[in-house]
Amino acid sequence: MSTYKEFLIERNQIDSLIKKGYQIKNVRETLDGAYVDFENQDEEEKFVTLHIMNADTRKYFGTLIVKQLGIYF
């Protein structure tokens, strides 16, 4: 699979959770990628963890964290 297709798949997974009202609660960086924990108290499945391996997707969720925290430059 191409790197761009991998990015699109991971980005769509993140965007789907964000649209459902999930928020990023924790990120664990490893040599295998990043594990991003999402939380939504209103959903039946309150916690979801995604394993993000693509570098561009890791930058993408970084911008979402900044936006979520309300930090603007």
TIROBA-928927 format. One record per atom (N, C-alpha, C): x, z, y. Coordinates in steps of 0.001 Angstrom, whole numbers, padded with zeros to 6 digits, always signed. Each point is the difference from the previous one (the first is absolute). Example, Ala and Ser with C-alpha at 12.3 -4.5 7.8 and 13.67 -1.06 7.14 Angstrom:
+013190+007800-005690 -000890+000000+001190 +000900+000000+001200 -000350-000720+001050 +000820+000060+001190 -000770+000730+001090 
***
This chain:
+000847+000000-001165 -000847+000000+001165 +000897+000000+001235 -000407-000738+000990 +000804-000062+001220 -000130+001306+000790 +000982+000240+000822 +000022+001210+000819 -001202+000043+000934 -000363-001156+000549 -001135-000028+000926 -001306+000316-000726 -000192-000535-001200 -001219+000290-000760 -000062+001486-000352 +001154+000576-000343 +000066+001428-000290 -000415+000807+001229 +000496-000409+001173 -000377+000656+001247 -001507-000078+000229 -000578-001180-000192 -001437-000167+000228 -000834+000891-000914 +000389+000093-001249 -000735+000830-000951 +000057+001468+000414 +001200+000483+000322 +000148+001406+000394 -000697+000281+001321 +000110-000910+000956 -000657+000191+001295 -001513+000046-000171 -000540-000867-000841 -001443-000008-000233 -000479+001288-000656 +000814+000571-000883 -000358+001279-000615 -000068+001099+001063 +000975+000019+000883 +000019+000995+001084 -001188-000206+000931 -000217-001235+000426 -001097-000296+000921 -001356+000366-000604 -000157-000217-001292 -001247+000349-000671 -000257+001502+000068 +001035+000791-000227 -000154+001454+000078 -000285+000453+001429 +000686-000584+000965 -000210+000361+001412 -001438-000316+000413 -000523-001150-000441 -001382-000379+000328 -001008+000972-000590 +000342+000612-001132 -000887+000976-000633 +000107+001378+000651 +000901+000145+000975 +000119+001264+000714 +001147+000884-000459 +000840-000498-000888 +001145+000782-000446 +001049+000063+001103 +000757+001093+000007 +001111+000166+000925 +001262+000300-000800 +001126-000421+000535 +001279+000267-000644 +000341+001469+000211 +000252+000707-001091 +000297+001431+000081 +001445+000330-000346 +000640-000836-000809 +001356+000315-000432 +000690-001277-000461 +001315-000061+000216 +000814-001118-000470 +001237+000574-000676 +000258-000472-001218 +001211+000395-000718 +000828-001254-000243 +001161-000048+000614 +000905-001146-000154 +000921+000256-001191 +000133-000997-000875 +000909+000081-001133 +000779-001307-000086 +000899-000062-000948 +000744-001240-000221 -000899-001099-000573 -001140+000394-000564 -000955-000954-000569 -001037-000478+001003 +000037+000495+001213 -000999-000353+001000 -000570+001249+000628 -001174-000134+000573 -000649+001129+000659 -001317+000309-000699 -000293+001274-000125 -001283+000447-000521 -000788+000531+001192 -001104-000660+000290 -000802+000336+001177 -001290+000662-000474 -000231+001220+000448 -001195+000755-000354 -001051-000172+001089 -001193-000350-000422 -001141-000161+000893 -001029+001064-000337 -000731+000443+001035 -001025+001017-000203 -001260-000360+000777 -001153+000243-000651 -001298-000167+000651 -000955+001000-000637 -000381+001010+000742 -000872+001052-000528 -001416-000490-000276 -000394-001133+000600 -001360-000505-000165 -000179-000846-001253 +001073-000397-000640 -000071-000848-001194 +000024+000861-001263 -000526-000567-001078 +000027+000700-001283 +001448+000206-000467 +000800-001060+000136 +001427+000095-000304 +000710+000376+001300 +000270+001290+000186 +000504+000503+001275 +001450-000395+000274 +000802-000132-001064 +001419-000309+000162 +000363-001261-000781 +000737-000882+000659 +000482-001237-000622 +001469-000143+000362 +000817-000373-000977 +001419-000235+000241 +000334-001449-000336 +000642-000679+000934 +000468-001367-000226 +001517-000007-000091 +000514-000804-000926 +001443-000188-000116 +000343-001295+000724 +000677+000118+001140 +000335-001141+000844 +001467-000364-000225 +000229-001228-000425 +001360-000426-000318 +000561-000997+001006 -000850-000712+000686 +000438-001042+000920 +000441+000605+001334 +001147-000434+000500 +000537+000547+001258 -000908-000291+001185 -000592-001178+000044 -000890-000333+001117 -001256+000872-000020 -000493+000309-001185 -001171+000878-000091 +000370+001412+000435 +001218+000413-000291 +000443+001329+000426 +000050+000067+001526 +000427-001055+000645 -000037-000047+001471 -001446+000022+000491 -000871-000714-000714 -001406-000090+000391 -000660+001384-000016 +000161+000748-001094 -000652+001313-000018 +000660+000957+000983 +001259-000247+000352 +000649+000797+001046 -000700-000169+001333 -000391-001233+000319 -000730-000229+001249 -001389+000636-000052 -000602+000031-001192 -001309+000647-000138 +000106+001513+000219 +001097+000586-000448 +000202+001437+000211 +000134+000294+001487 +000769-000811+000699 +000168+000184+001444 -001344-000131+000705 -000787-000989-000401 -001318-000206+000594 -000921+001180-000325 +000042+000465-001237 -000827+001114-000428 +000308+001263+000789 +001270+000199+000336 +000408+001175+000763 -000276-000145+001498 -000383-001201+000414 -000313-000221+001405 +001220-000120+000888 +001107-000435-000587 +001233-000157+000756 +000104-001451+000451 +000092-000199+001307 +000106-001357+000554 +001212-000058+000897 +000717-001083-000101 +001213-000169+000813 -000256-000924+001158 
***
